[in-house]
Amino acid sequence: MEIENIFRFDYVFSYWIFTWYILYELKIVSYNPKIALILGLIENLFVLLLMFYYKNSYFHIFSFCFINFFIKVLPIWRLRKTGYYMKDVYALTKLFSIYLLWLYMNRIHFVKYAQEKINRLKNDKPPGPFAYYVDKYFEVK
């Protein structure tokens, strides 16, 4: 996979969910992203465990946690008193289907993309685009 592909924000579903959250907060959409954020946070906890298992640098672990605090934890906290319904689960399913279609249209194979992200964790490289640019800015090796 080409290096620039892994660092495109539109290839990371977490940013799609965060955009959904912003649209929900702005009252542009009525579907609550809370369940998507919770599922994303659970997935991020598995990624964090992998980062420890593969002995990633503390800088990468910290930047991963810092980023996800702002795009997952704070939004979940803001939505803590809201309920979620089946219509929200259906919206998540539709959004994920659109995301997969977007990857397909851009010739990105979802499973290969996920494998590449795991390989990055195995090699102590930033797992996503924002962490990559933070890493480049601080020139962490």
NUDRENBA-179827 format. One record per atom (N, C-alpha, C): residue number from 1; residue in one letter; x, y, z. Coordinates in pm, whole numbers, plus 50000, padded with zeros to 5 digits. Layout:
<pts>
pt seq->NUM, type->A, px->X, py->Y, pz->Z
...
</pts>
This chain:
<pts>
pt seq->1, type->M, px->50085, py->49882, pz->50000
pt seq->1, type->M, px->50000, py->50000, pz->50000
pt seq->1, type->M, px->50089, py->50124, pz->50000
pt seq->2, type->E, px->50051, py->50218, pz->49918
pt seq->2, type->E, px->50130, py->50340, pz->49910
pt seq->2, type->E, px->50121, py->50418, pz->50041
pt seq->3, type->I, px->50233, py->50477, pz->50080
pt seq->3, type->I, px->50243, py->50544, pz->50210
pt seq->3, type->I, px->50140, py->50656, pz->50226
pt seq->4, type->E, px->50112, py->50731, pz->50119
pt seq->4, type->E, px->50017, py->50842, pz->50135
pt seq->4, type->E, px->49875, py->50792, pz->50158
pt seq->5, type->N, px->49843, py->50672, pz->50111
pt seq->5, type->N, px->49709, py->50620, pz->50130
pt seq->5, type->N, px->49673, py->50601, pz->50277
pt seq->6, type->I, px->49767, py->50552, pz->50354
pt seq->6, type->I, px->49735, py->50524, pz->50494
pt seq->6, type->I, px->49717, py->50652, pz->50574
pt seq->7, type->F, px->49764, py->50764, pz->50522
pt seq->7, type->F, px->49756, py->50889, pz->50596
pt seq->7, type->F, px->49649, py->50983, pz->50546
pt seq->8, type->R, px->49556, py->50932, pz->50470
pt seq->8, type->R, px->49442, py->51014, pz->50429
pt seq->8, type->R, px->49334, py->51004, pz->50536
pt seq->9, type->F, px->49288, py->51117, pz->50583
pt seq->9, type->F, px->49187, py->51119, pz->50689
pt seq->9, type->F, px->49058, py->51051, pz->50646
pt seq->10, type->D, px->49024, py->51060, pz->50519
pt seq->10, type->D, px->48898, py->51001, pz->50472
pt seq->10, type->D, px->48902, py->50849, pz->50467
pt seq->11, type->Y, px->49017, py->50788, pz->50490
pt seq->11, type->Y, px->49027, py->50642, pz->50494
pt seq->11, type->Y, px->49015, py->50587, pz->50635
pt seq->12, type->V, px->48999, py->50673, pz->50733
pt seq->12, type->V, px->48991, py->50630, pz->50872
pt seq->12, type->V, px->48847, py->50653, pz->50921
pt seq->13, type->F, px->48780, py->50546, pz->50954
pt seq->13, type->F, px->48639, py->50554, pz->50991
pt seq->13, type->F, px->48617, py->50639, pz->51116
pt seq->14, type->S, px->48712, py->50643, pz->51206
pt seq->14, type->S, px->48698, py->50725, pz->51327
pt seq->14, type->S, px->48672, py->50871, pz->51294
pt seq->15, type->Y, px->48734, py->50921, pz->51188
pt seq->15, type->Y, px->48712, py->51061, pz->51151
pt seq->15, type->Y, px->48574, py->51082, pz->51089
pt seq->16, type->W, px->48522, py->50980, pz->51025
pt seq->16, type->W, px->48385, py->50986, pz->50975
pt seq->16, type->W, px->48289, py->50997, pz->51094
pt seq->17, type->I, px->48314, py->50916, pz->51196
pt seq->17, type->I, px->48228, py->50919, pz->51314
pt seq->17, type->I, px->48240, py->51053, pz->51386
pt seq->18, type->F, px->48361, py->51107, pz->51395
pt seq->18, type->F, px->48379, py->51236, pz->51460
pt seq->18, type->F, px->48306, py->51346, pz->51382
pt seq->19, type->T, px->48311, py->51339, pz->51251
pt seq->19, type->T, px->48237, py->51435, pz->51168
pt seq->19, type->T, px->48087, py->51422, pz->51194
pt seq->20, type->W, px->48040, py->51299, pz->51206
pt seq->20, type->W, px->47900, py->51274, pz->51238
pt seq->20, type->W, px->47866, py->51338, pz->51373
pt seq->21, type->Y, px->47954, py->51322, pz->51471
pt seq->21, type->Y, px->47933, py->51383, pz->51602
pt seq->21, type->Y, px->47921, py->51536, pz->51592
pt seq->22, type->I, px->48009, py->51597, pz->51517
pt seq->22, type->I, px->48005, py->51743, pz->51501
pt seq->22, type->I, px->47873, py->51785, pz->51436
pt seq->23, type->L, px->47832, py->51713, pz->51332
pt seq->23, type->L, px->47705, py->51744, pz->51265
pt seq->23, type->L, px->47587, py->51726, pz->51359
pt seq->24, type->Y, px->47595, py->51626, pz->51447
pt seq->24, type->Y, px->47489, py->51603, pz->51546
pt seq->24, type->Y, px->47485, py->51718, pz->51647
pt seq->25, type->E, px->47601, py->51759, pz->51694
pt seq->25, type->E, px->47607, py->51870, pz->51791
pt seq->25, type->E, px->47556, py->52000, pz->51729
pt seq->26, type->L, px->47582, py->52018, pz->51602
pt seq->26, type->L, px->47534, py->52138, pz->51532
pt seq->26, type->L, px->47388, py->52127, pz->51489
pt seq->27, type->K, px->47325, py->52014, pz->51524
pt seq->27, type->K, px->47183, py->51988, pz->51492
pt seq->27, type->K, px->47157, py->51981, pz->51342
pt seq->28, type->I, px->47259, py->51941, pz->51266
pt seq->28, type->I, px->47244, py->51923, pz->51122
pt seq->28, type->I, px->47188, py->51784, pz->51092
pt seq->29, type->V, px->47226, py->51686, pz->51175
pt seq->29, type->V, px->47169, py->51551, pz->51164
pt seq->29, type->V, px->47103, py->51516, pz->51298
pt seq->30, type->S, px->47003, py->51430, pz->51293
pt seq->30, type->S, px->46931, py->51392, pz->51415
pt seq->30, type->S, px->46974, py->51256, pz->51469
pt seq->31, type->Y, px->47053, py->51183, pz->51394
pt seq->31, type->Y, px->47097, py->51051, pz->51437
pt seq->31, type->Y, px->47213, py->51066, pz->51537
pt seq->32, type->N, px->47198, py->51003, pz->51652
pt seq->32, type->N, px->47295, py->51014, pz->51760
pt seq->32, type->N, px->47415, py->50922, pz->51733
pt seq->33, type->P, px->47537, py->50974, pz->51731
pt seq->33, type->P, px->47656, py->50893, pz->51705
pt seq->33, type->P, px->47712, py->50822, pz->51830
pt seq->34, type->K, px->47639, py->50828, pz->51940
pt seq->34, type->K, px->47691, py->50774, pz->52066
pt seq->34, type->K, px->47734, py->50628, pz->52055
pt seq->35, type->I, px->47652, py->50541, pz->51998
pt seq->35, type->I, px->47687, py->50398, pz->51988
pt seq->35, type->I, px->47811, py->50381, pz->51900
pt seq->36, type->A, px->47823, py->50459, pz->51794
pt seq->36, type->A, px->47940, py->50450, pz->51706
pt seq->36, type->A, px->48065, py->50493, pz->51782
pt seq->37, type->L, px->48053, py->50598, pz->51861
pt seq->37, type->L, px->48168, py->50645, pz->51941
pt seq->37, type->L, px->48209, py->50541, pz->52044
pt seq->38, type->I, px->48112, py->50477, pz->52108
pt seq->38, type->I, px->48142, py->50374, pz->52208
pt seq->38, type->I, px->48211, py->50255, pz->52142
pt seq->39, type->L, px->48157, py->50209, pz->52030
pt seq->39, type->L, px->48221, py->50098, pz->51958
pt seq->39, type->L, px->48362, py->50135, pz->51912
pt seq->40, type->G, px->48378, py->50259, pz->51866
pt seq->40, type->G, px->48510, py->50307, pz->51826
pt seq->40, type->G, px->48607, py->50310, pz->51942
pt seq->41, type->L, px->48559, py->50351, pz->52058
pt seq->41, type->L, px->48645, py->50354, pz->52176
pt seq->41, type->L, px->48687, py->50213, pz->52217
pt seq->42, type->I, px->48596, py->50119, pz->52209
pt seq->42, type->I, px->48629, py->49979, pz->52239
pt seq->42, type->I, px->48737, py->49929, pz->52143
pt seq->43, type->E, px->48721, py->49959, pz->52015
pt seq->43, type->E, px->48822, py->49919, pz->51916
pt seq->43, type->E, px->48956, py->49986, pz->51948
pt seq->44, type->N, px->48951, py->50112, pz->51988
pt seq->44, type->N, px->49074, py->50184, pz->52022
pt seq->44, type->N, px->49143, py->50123, pz->52144
pt seq->45, type->L, px->49067, py->50069, pz->52238
pt seq->45, type->L, px->49128, py->50003, pz->52354
pt seq->45, type->L, px->49205, py->49879, pz->52310
pt seq->46, type->F, px->49152, py->49806, pz->52211
pt seq->46, type->F, px->49225, py->49691, pz->52157
pt seq->46, type->F, px->49353, py->49737, pz->52087
pt seq->47, type->V, px->49344, py->49846, pz->52013
pt seq->47, type->V, px->49463, py->49901, pz->51946
pt seq->47, type->V, px->49566, py->49943, pz->52051
pt seq->48, type->L, px->49522, py->50005, pz->52157
pt seq->48, type->L, px->49613, py->50046, pz->52264
pt seq->48, type->L, px->49682, py->49925, pz->52326
pt seq->49, type->L, px->49607, py->49817, pz->52347
pt seq->49, type->L, px->49669, py->49695, pz->52399
pt seq->49, type->L, px->49774, py->49641, pz->52302
pt seq->50, type->L, px->49744, py->49647, pz->52174
pt seq->50, type->L, px->49842, py->49604, pz->52073
pt seq->50, type->L, px->49966, py->49693, pz->52077
pt seq->51, type->M, px->49946, py->49821, pz->52100
pt seq->51, type->M, px->50060, py->49912, pz->52106
pt seq->51, type->M, px->50152, py->49874, pz->52223
pt seq->52, type->F, px->50092, py->49839, pz->52336
pt seq->52, type->F, px->50173, py->49794, pz->52449
pt seq->52, type->F, px->50237, py->49659, pz->52420
pt seq->53, type->Y, px->50160, py->49567, pz->52361
pt seq->53, type->Y, px->50211, py->49434, pz->52329
pt seq->53, type->Y, px->50331, py->49442, pz->52235
pt seq->54, type->Y, px->50323, py->49528, pz->52134
pt seq->54, type->Y, px->50433, py->49542, pz->52038
pt seq->54, type->Y, px->50538, py->49644, pz->52082
pt seq->55, type->K, px->50525, py->49689, pz->52206
pt seq->55, type->K, px->50624, py->49779, pz->52266
pt seq->55, type->K, px->50645, py->49907, pz->52184
pt seq->56, type->N, px->50536, py->49970, pz->52148
pt seq->56, type->N, px->50545, py->50098, pz->52077
pt seq->56, type->N, px->50604, py->50203, pz->52171
pt seq->57, type->S, px->50660, py->50306, pz->52112
pt seq->57, type->S, px->50720, py->50414, pz->52191
pt seq->57, type->S, px->50612, py->50482, pz->52276
pt seq->58, type->Y, px->50656, py->50536, pz->52388
pt seq->58, type->Y, px->50562, py->50608, pz->52474
pt seq->58, type->Y, px->50505, py->50730, pz->52402
pt seq->59, type->F, px->50583, py->50788, pz->52314
pt seq->59, type->F, px->50533, py->50903, pz->52237
pt seq->59, type->F, px->50415, py->50862, pz->52150
pt seq->60, type->H, px->50427, py->50748, pz->52079
pt seq->60, type->H, px->50318, py->50702, pz->51993
pt seq->60, type->H, px->50196, py->50666, pz->52076
pt seq->61, type->I, px->50218, py->50601, pz->52190
pt seq->61, type->I, px->50106, py->50565, pz->52278
pt seq->61, type->I, px->50038, py->50691, pz->52331
pt seq->62, type->F, px->50119, py->50788, pz->52375
pt seq->62, type->F, px->50062, py->50912, pz->52426
pt seq->62, type->F, px->49984, py->50987, pz->52317
pt seq->63, type->S, px->50042, py->50999, pz->52198
pt seq->63, type->S, px->49972, py->51074, pz->52092
pt seq->63, type->S, px->49843, py->51003, pz->52052
pt seq->64, type->F, px->49845, py->50870, pz->52049
pt seq->64, type->F, px->49724, py->50792, pz->52018
pt seq->64, type->F, px->49616, py->50820, pz->52124
pt seq->65, type->C, px->49655, py->50815, pz->52251
pt seq->65, type->C, px->49559, py->50840, pz->52360
pt seq->65, type->C, px->49509, py->50984, pz->52357
pt seq->66, type->F, px->49599, py->51078, pz->52333
pt seq->66, type->F, px->49563, py->51219, pz->52329
pt seq->66, type->F, px->49461, py->51246, pz->52220
pt seq->67, type->I, px->49488, py->51196, pz->52101
pt seq->67, type->I, px->49398, py->51216, pz->51987
pt seq->67, type->I, px->49262, py->51154, pz->52015
pt seq->68, type->N, px->49262, py->51031, pz->52064
pt seq->68, type->N, px->49136, py->50961, pz->52088
pt seq->68, type->N, px->49059, py->51016, pz->52207
pt seq->69, type->F, px->49127, py->51083, pz->52298
pt seq->69, type->F, px->49057, py->51151, pz->52405
pt seq->69, type->F, px->48966, py->51258, pz->52345
pt seq->70, type->F, px->49017, py->51331, pz->52247
pt seq->70, type->F, px->48940, py->51440, pz->52188
pt seq->70, type->F, px->48836, py->51393, pz->52086
pt seq->71, type->I, px->48864, py->51284, pz->52014
pt seq->71, type->I, px->48767, py->51243, pz->51912
pt seq->71, type->I, px->48673, py->51131, pz->51957
pt seq->72, type->K, px->48698, py->51074, pz->52076
pt seq->72, type->K, px->48609, py->50969, pz->52126
pt seq->72, type->K, px->48560, py->50998, pz->52269
pt seq->73, type->V, px->48652, py->51016, pz->52362
pt seq->73, type->V, px->48614, py->51026, pz->52503
pt seq->73, type->V, px->48531, py->51153, pz->52530
pt seq->74, type->L, px->48580, py->51267, pz->52488
pt seq->74, type->L, px->48503, py->51391, pz->52511
pt seq->74, type->L, px->48366, py->51388, pz->52443
pt seq->75, type->P, px->48356, py->51343, pz->52318
pt seq->75, type->P, px->48222, py->51333, pz->52258
pt seq->75, type->P, px->48129, py->51237, pz->52334
pt seq->76, type->I, px->48183, py->51123, pz->52378
pt seq->76, type->I, px->48100, py->51030, pz->52456
pt seq->76, type->I, px->48054, py->51098, pz->52585
pt seq->77, type->W, px->48144, py->51169, pz->52649
pt seq->77, type->W, px->48107, py->51239, pz->52772
pt seq->77, type->W, px->47998, py->51343, pz->52746
pt seq->78, type->R, px->48012, py->51416, pz->52635
pt seq->78, type->R, px->47911, py->51516, pz->52601
pt seq->78, type->R, px->47775, py->51453, pz->52574
pt seq->79, type->L, px->47775, py->51331, pz->52523
pt seq->79, type->L, px->47650, py->51262, pz->52488
pt seq->79, type->L, px->47602, py->51169, pz->52599
pt seq->80, type->R, px->47666, py->51173, pz->52715
pt seq->80, type->R, px->47640, py->51076, pz->52822
pt seq->80, type->R, px->47493, py->51073, pz->52865
pt seq->81, type->K, px->47422, py->51182, pz->52855
pt seq->81, type->K, px->47282, py->51185, pz->52899
pt seq->81, type->K, px->47182, py->51165, pz->52786
pt seq->82, type->T, px->47233, py->51138, pz->52668
pt seq->82, type->T, px->47144, py->51114, pz->52554
pt seq->82, type->T, px->47125, py->50964, pz->52536
pt seq->83, type->G, px->47011, py->50928, pz->52483
pt seq->83, type->G, px->46985, py->50788, pz->52452
pt seq->83, type->G, px->47018, py->50760, pz->52306
pt seq->84, type->Y, px->47028, py->50634, pz->52276
pt seq->84, type->Y, px->47044, py->50597, pz->52135
pt seq->84, type->Y, px->46941, py->50491, pz->52103
pt seq->85, type->Y, px->46900, py->50489, pz->51979
pt seq->85, type->Y, px->46789, py->50406, pz->51936
pt seq->85, type->Y, px->46829, py->50325, pz->51813
pt seq->86, type->M, px->46739, py->50237, pz->51773
pt seq->86, type->M, px->46768, py->50154, pz->51655
pt seq->86, type->M, px->46793, py->50240, pz->51531
pt seq->87, type->K, px->46726, py->50353, pz->51520
pt seq->87, type->K, px->46750, py->50440, pz->51403
pt seq->87, type->K, px->46896, py->50486, pz->51399
pt seq->88, type->D, px->46958, py->50501, pz->51517
pt seq->88, type->D, px->47099, py->50540, pz->51524
pt seq->88, type->D, px->47189, py->50426, pz->51482
pt seq->89, type->V, px->47151, py->50304, pz->51518
pt seq->89, type->V, px->47227, py->50185, pz->51475
pt seq->89, type->V, px->47216, py->50170, pz->51324
pt seq->90, type->Y, px->47096, py->50192, pz->51270
pt seq->90, type->Y, px->47078, py->50185, pz->51124
pt seq->90, type->Y, px->47161, py->50293, pz->51054
pt seq->91, type->A, px->47166, py->50411, pz->51114
pt seq->91, type->A, px->47248, py->50519, pz->51056
pt seq->91, type->A, px->47395, py->50479, pz->51056
pt seq->92, type->L, px->47441, py->50416, pz->51165
pt seq->92, type->L, px->47579, py->50368, pz->51171
pt seq->92, type->L, px->47605, py->50265, pz->51062
pt seq->93, type->T, px->47512, py->50173, pz->51045
pt seq->93, type->T, px->47527, py->50069, pz->50942
pt seq->93, type->T, px->47534, py->50132, pz->50803
pt seq->94, type->K, px->47449, py->50229, pz->50776
pt seq->94, type->K, px->47452, py->50298, pz->50647
pt seq->94, type->K, px->47582, py->50375, pz->50628
pt seq->95, type->L, px->47626, py->50444, pz->50733
pt seq->95, type->L, px->47750, py->50520, pz->50723
pt seq->95, type->L, px->47868, py->50427, pz->50697
pt seq->96, type->F, px->47872, py->50314, pz->50766
pt seq->96, type->F, px->47982, py->50220, pz->50746
pt seq->96, type->F, px->47977, py->50161, pz->50604
pt seq->97, type->S, px->47858, py->50137, pz->50553
pt seq->97, type->S, px->47845, py->50088, pz->50415
pt seq->97, type->S, px->47896, py->50192, pz->50316
pt seq->98, type->I, px->47862, py->50318, pz->50339
pt seq->98, type->I, px->47912, py->50426, pz->50253
pt seq->98, type->I, px->48064, py->50436, pz->50262
pt seq->99, type->Y, px->48116, py->50421, pz->50384
pt seq->99, type->Y, px->48261, py->50423, pz->50405
pt seq->99, type->Y, px->48329, py->50311, pz->50326
pt seq->100, type->L, px->48274, py->50189, pz->50334
pt seq->100, type->L, px->48331, py->50077, pz->50258
pt seq->100, type->L, px->48324, py->50103, pz->50108
pt seq->101, type->L, px->48214, py->50160, pz->50062
pt seq->101, type->L, px->48200, py->50196, pz->49921
pt seq->101, type->L, px->48305, py->50301, pz->49883
pt seq->102, type->W, px->48329, py->50398, pz->49970
pt seq->102, type->W, px->48431, py->50501, pz->49947
pt seq->102, type->W, px->48569, py->50437, pz->49932
pt seq->103, type->L, px->48600, py->50343, pz->50021
pt seq->103, type->L, px->48729, py->50275, pz->50011
pt seq->103, type->L, px->48738, py->50199, pz->49878
pt seq->104, type->Y, px->48632, py->50129, pz->49843
pt seq->104, type->Y, px->48630, py->50053, pz->49718
pt seq->104, type->Y, px->48650, py->50146, pz->49597
pt seq->105, type->M, px->48582, py->50258, pz->49598
pt seq->105, type->M, px->48594, py->50354, pz->49487
pt seq->105, type->M, px->48736, py->50410, pz->49477
pt seq->106, type->N, px->48806, py->50411, pz->49590
pt seq->106, type->N, px->48944, py->50461, pz->49591
pt seq->106, type->N, px->49046, py->50348, pz->49584
pt seq->107, type->R, px->48995, py->50228, pz->49551
pt seq->107, type->R, px->49080, py->50109, pz->49532
pt seq->107, type->R, px->49158, py->50071, pz->49657
pt seq->108, type->I, px->49092, py->50085, pz->49771
pt seq->108, type->I, px->49151, py->50045, pz->49899
pt seq->108, type->I, px->49076, py->49922, pz->49947
pt seq->109, type->H, px->49149, py->49813, pz->49966
pt seq->109, type->H, px->49090, py->49690, pz->50015
pt seq->109, type->H, px->49087, py->49698, pz->50168
pt seq->110, type->F, px->48967, py->49691, pz->50226
pt seq->110, type->F, px->48950, py->49713, pz->50370
pt seq->110, type->F, px->49038, py->49621, pz->50454
pt seq->111, type->V, px->49043, py->49492, pz->50422
pt seq->111, type->V, px->49121, py->49397, pz->50501
pt seq->111, type->V, px->49270, py->49425, pz->50488
pt seq->112, type->K, px->49316, py->49454, pz->50367
pt seq->112, type->K, px->49458, py->49487, pz->50348
pt seq->112, type->K, px->49494, py->49617, pz->50420
pt seq->113, type->Y, px->49401, py->49711, pz->50421
pt seq->113, type->Y, px->49423, py->49837, pz->50491
pt seq->113, type->Y, px->49437, py->49812, pz->50641
pt seq->114, type->A, px->49350, py->49727, pz->50696
pt seq->114, type->A, px->49358, py->49692, pz->50839
pt seq->114, type->A, px->49489, py->49620, pz->50869
pt seq->115, type->Q, px->49531, py->49529, pz->50781
pt seq->115, type->Q, px->49658, py->49458, pz->50800
pt seq->115, type->Q, px->49775, py->49555, pz->50799
pt seq->116, type->E, px->49771, py->49654, pz->50712
pt seq->116, type->E, px->49878, py->49754, pz->50706
pt seq->116, type->E, px->49885, py->49833, pz->50836
pt seq->117, type->K, px->49769, py->49865, pz->50892
pt seq->117, type->K, px->49767, py->49937, pz->51020
pt seq->117, type->K, px->49827, py->49852, pz->51131
pt seq->118, type->I, px->49798, py->49723, pz->51130
pt seq->118, type->I, px->49857, py->49633, pz->51231
pt seq->118, type->I, px->50008, py->49623, pz->51211
pt seq->119, type->N, px->50052, py->49615, pz->51086
pt seq->119, type->N, px->50196, py->49612, pz->51058
pt seq->119, type->N, px->50263, py->49739, pz->51110
pt seq->120, type->R, px->50195, py->49851, pz->51098
pt seq->120, type->R, px->50251, py->49976, pz->51150
pt seq->120, type->R, px->50267, py->49967, pz->51302
pt seq->121, type->L, px->50170, py->49907, pz->51369
pt seq->121, type->L, px->50182, py->49891, pz->51515
pt seq->121, type->L, px->50298, py->49798, pz->51549
pt seq->122, type->K, px->50313, py->49691, pz->51473
pt seq->122, type->K, px->50423, py->49596, pz->51497
pt seq->122, type->K, px->50559, py->49662, pz->51481
pt seq->123, type->N, px->50565, py->49764, pz->51395
pt seq->123, type->N, px->50693, py->49831, pz->51367
pt seq->123, type->N, px->50705, py->49967, pz->51436
pt seq->124, type->D, px->50624, py->49990, pz->51539
pt seq->124, type->D, px->50627, py->50114, pz->51617
pt seq->124, type->D, px->50618, py->50239, pz->51529
pt seq->125, type->K, px->50520, py->50237, pz->51441
pt seq->125, type->K, px->50493, py->50352, pz->51356
pt seq->125, type->K, px->50357, py->50409, pz->51395
pt seq->126, type->P, px->50334, py->50537, pz->51373
pt seq->126, type->P, px->50203, py->50595, pz->51408
pt seq->126, type->P, px->50089, py->50524, pz->51336
pt seq->127, type->P, px->49982, py->50491, pz->51408
pt seq->127, type->P, px->49875, py->50410, pz->51349
pt seq->127, type->P, px->49778, py->50485, pz->51258
pt seq->128, type->G, px->49774, py->50616, pz->51263
pt seq->128, type->G, px->49677, py->50690, pz->51183
pt seq->128, type->G, px->49732, py->50820, pz->51132
pt seq->129, type->P, px->49652, py->50890, pz->51052
pt seq->129, type->P, px->49701, py->51012, pz->50988
pt seq->129, type->P, px->49737, py->51124, pz->51085
pt seq->130, type->F, px->49653, py->51149, pz->51183
pt seq->130, type->F, px->49683, py->51259, pz->51274
pt seq->130, type->F, px->49810, py->51229, pz->51353
pt seq->131, type->A, px->49822, py->51105, pz->51402
pt seq->131, type->A, px->49943, py->51064, pz->51476
pt seq->131, type->A, px->50066, py->51070, pz->51386
pt seq->132, type->Y, px->50049, py->51037, pz->51258
pt seq->132, type->Y, px->50159, py->51044, pz->51163
pt seq->132, type->Y, px->50211, py->51187, pz->51151
pt seq->133, type->Y, px->50118, py->51283, pz->51137
pt seq->133, type->Y, px->50161, py->51422, pz->51120
pt seq->133, type->Y, px->50217, py->51480, pz->51250
pt seq->134, type->V, px->50166, py->51438, pz->51363
pt seq->134, type->V, px->50223, py->51478, pz->51492
pt seq->134, type->V, px->50367, py->51424, pz->51501
pt seq->135, type->D, px->50382, py->51297, pz->51464
pt seq->135, type->D, px->50514, py->51232, pz->51465
pt seq->135, type->D, px->50611, py->51306, pz->51373
pt seq->136, type->K, px->50564, py->51340, pz->51252
pt seq->136, type->K, px->50650, py->51415, pz->51158
pt seq->136, type->K, px->50687, py->51552, pz->51214
pt seq->137, type->Y, px->50590, py->51618, pz->51278
pt seq->137, type->Y, px->50616, py->51752, pz->51332
pt seq->137, type->Y, px->50725, py->51747, pz->51439
pt seq->138, type->F, px->50717, py->51647, pz->51526
pt seq->138, type->F, px->50816, py->51635, pz->51634
pt seq->138, type->F, px->50937, py->51554, pz->51593
pt seq->139, type->E, px->50932, py->51498, pz->51471
pt seq->139, type->E, px->51042, py->51416, pz->51416
pt seq->139, type->E, px->51087, py->51308, pz->51514
pt seq->140, type->V, px->50990, py->51232, pz->51564
pt seq->140, type->V, px->51018, py->51122, pz->51655
pt seq->140, type->V, px->51061, py->51002, pz->51575
pt seq->141, type->K, px->51165, py->50938, pz->51618
pt seq->141, type->K, px->51216, py->50819, pz->51548
pt seq->141, type->K, px->51183, py->50695, pz->51626
</pts>
